[in-house]
Amino acid sequence: MIAPVERHALVRAVALAQQAVVRASPNPGVGCVITRDGRVVGEGATHPPGGPHAEVVALRSAGDRAQGGTAHVSLEPCAHHGRTPPCVDALVDAEVARVVIAHPDPNPVAAGGMARLRAAGIEVIGPLAATDPIRLAVAAQLEGFLSLATRGRPHVTLKLAQTADGALVAPDGQRWLTGPAARASVHRWRAARDAVLVGSGTVVADDPSLDAREVVVVRQPRPVVFDARLRTTPAHRVARAGALVITTSRAPVDRAGALRAAGVEVVAVGAGEGGGVALDEAFAALGRAGIASVFAEPGASLAAALVAGGLVDRLVLHVAAHLGDGQPRRAVPSPPGGAWRTERSGGAGRDAVLHLVPVPGPATTEVSEPTSATAANRPVEEHA
Ligand SMILES: NC(=O)c1ccc[n+]([C@@H]2O[C@H](COP(=O)([O-])OP(=O)(O)OC[C@H]3O[C@@H](n4cnc5c(N)ncnc54)[C@H](OP(=O)(O)O)[C@@H]3O)[C@@H](O)[C@H]2O)c1
C-alpha cells in the first residue's frame, strides 16, 4: 500500500522526469526522489544517453543519507548493463530500504529490476495500477519510449492544417493556411519530438527547414523525409547534417551519393504498393535509428498513407477560420477499422485546434478535459 507521502514523492519524481524526456531519448526520461525519515534527501532525472540515470543522480545527491531511505522512481529501475551499469545495483549498493515504482519497464532487455531488488532484500512497492493517474502521467510522458519498447517503432503525431472547407493547400498560393499562434505551437511540438517527418512532395514544394524556432530547444529534432525517388537534393534546406532520408533501392545511386556527401543519412527500404517507401519498414528503420517520437507534417499524400496504414497515434488538426477554394472535401481520412475521437479541442489565435486519437468504431465528438496524464508530454500550447 502506498502512503500519501509516497504518492507525493512520486508526483515530484514525475515532474523531474518531464525535464529529462527530450534530452534522454531514446532512453526513458525518468525522475527519482529519495526520502528518509519523511524528508527529501536526494533527487535527480536522467541525463542524456551515456550519462547517469535518474537513480544514480539522486543517490549521488543523497550520499550516505540514502541508506535506509526510500527511492521513488517514475519507471522501474533498469537491471541491465547498457552504456551505464544497472540502476538496481546502485540502489542495492546504497542500501536503500524501499523502492516505490510508478510504471513498470516493458523493455525486455532492461526489465527485471523489481525482482532483482526484492532478491537483495529491498522492499518494493508498486508498480501503480494501470489506471492510476500518476502511472498514466508516466505513460503519456514516455509515449515515445514505450512505443519503441513495445512496437519497435516511434510514436507518431500527425499535424494537418486545413481551411474550414478542408483544403490543405492555400488556393491563393500563400505559404501558410493558419495564423502565427498555430504556427508557434508547431515549433513547440517540434522541440518536444525526436524527429520531424515530411514526404518528398513537401520538400520539393515548400523547401521547409523543419527545425524548431523561437522556442527553447534542448536539441533540434532530426529532419526525416520519405522520398522513394530521391527528389530531395543537397540544396534543399532539410538536407543538413544529421537529416535522415528514407528511400527505396529504386532511387538513383548518384543522388544518394550526393546527399551522403552533404552529411545526410540515406537508408533504403522496400517499396510499398503505391511505389512510395514501405511504411512499416520505414518506421522500423526510424526505430533502429533511435527515434522514439515523430511529429509528422506532410502533405495530403503521405498523411493519407500514414492514416491508412494505422501509423498515426495522434492527429493534431489545425482548422483555419476561412475558406479555401470553396470546394468541400474530406481532407482527413478515417483510421482503418475505426474513427477519430476528439480528445481535446481549443483555439490557437484565430484558428481551431483539435487533438484526435484513433478508436475502433464510429466517430465520436465527445471531448474530455485534458488531464495531467493526457497533457503530460505535450508542448504547452493551445487554450482548451
Ligand atoms: N496543410 C498542411 O498541413 C500541409 C503540410 C505539408 C505540406 N502541405 C502542402 O502539400 C503540398 C505537397 O503535397 P504532397 O502530398 O506532395 O506532400 P507529401 O505528402 O509531404 O509528399 C508526398 C510524397 O511523399 C513521397 N512518399 C514516399 N513514400 C510514400 C508513401 N509510402 N506514401 C505516400 N507518399 C510517399 C512520394 O513521393 P516519391 O514517390 O517521389 O517519394 C509522395 O509523392 C504542398 O503544396 C505543401 O505546401 C500542406
The ligand as a Gaussian input file, in Angstrom:
#p B3LYP/6-31G(d) Opt

LIG

0 1
 N       -1.827000      21.700000     -44.949000
 C       -0.814000      21.032000     -44.440000
 O       -0.831000      20.625000     -43.280000
 C        0.380000      20.763000     -45.328000
 C        1.537000      20.203000     -44.750000
 C        2.622000      19.936000     -45.584000
 C        2.532000      20.247000     -46.944000
 N        1.411000      20.805000     -47.443000
 C        1.294000      21.110000     -48.877000
 O        1.157000      19.878000     -49.549000
 C        1.707000      20.011000     -50.861000
 C        2.567000      18.783000     -51.124000
 O        1.718000      17.649000     -51.066000
 P        2.256000      16.196000     -51.167000
 O        1.092000      15.327000     -50.913000
 O        3.038000      16.034000     -52.407000
 O        3.309000      16.180000     -49.945000
 P        3.844000      14.954000     -49.048000
 O        2.719000      14.109000     -48.626000
 O        4.675000      15.582000     -47.974000
 O        4.799000      14.147000     -50.028000
 C        4.263000      13.183000     -50.878000
 C        5.365000      12.372000     -51.485000
 O        5.997000      11.583000     -50.478000
 C        6.619000      10.509000     -51.143000
 N        6.374000       9.266000     -50.431000
 C        7.325000       8.354000     -50.115000
 N        6.776000       7.283000     -49.561000
 C        5.443000       7.496000     -49.514000
 C        4.352000       6.704000     -49.060000
 N        4.525000       5.484000     -48.529000
 N        3.113000       7.211000     -49.166000
 C        2.901000       8.440000     -49.693000
 N        3.904000       9.235000     -50.143000
 C        5.171000       8.759000     -50.060000
 C        6.003000      10.414000     -52.530000
 O        6.941000      10.881000     -53.489000
 P        8.055000       9.898000     -54.062000
 O        7.342000       8.718000     -54.651000
 O        8.794000      10.711000     -55.041000
 O        8.880000       9.516000     -52.913000
 C        4.861000      11.394000     -52.474000
 O        4.593000      11.997000     -53.723000
 C        2.471000      21.305000     -50.895000
 O        1.735000      22.232000     -51.645000
 C        2.541000      21.735000     -49.463000
 O        2.522000      23.135000     -49.308000
 C        0.319000      21.057000     -46.676000

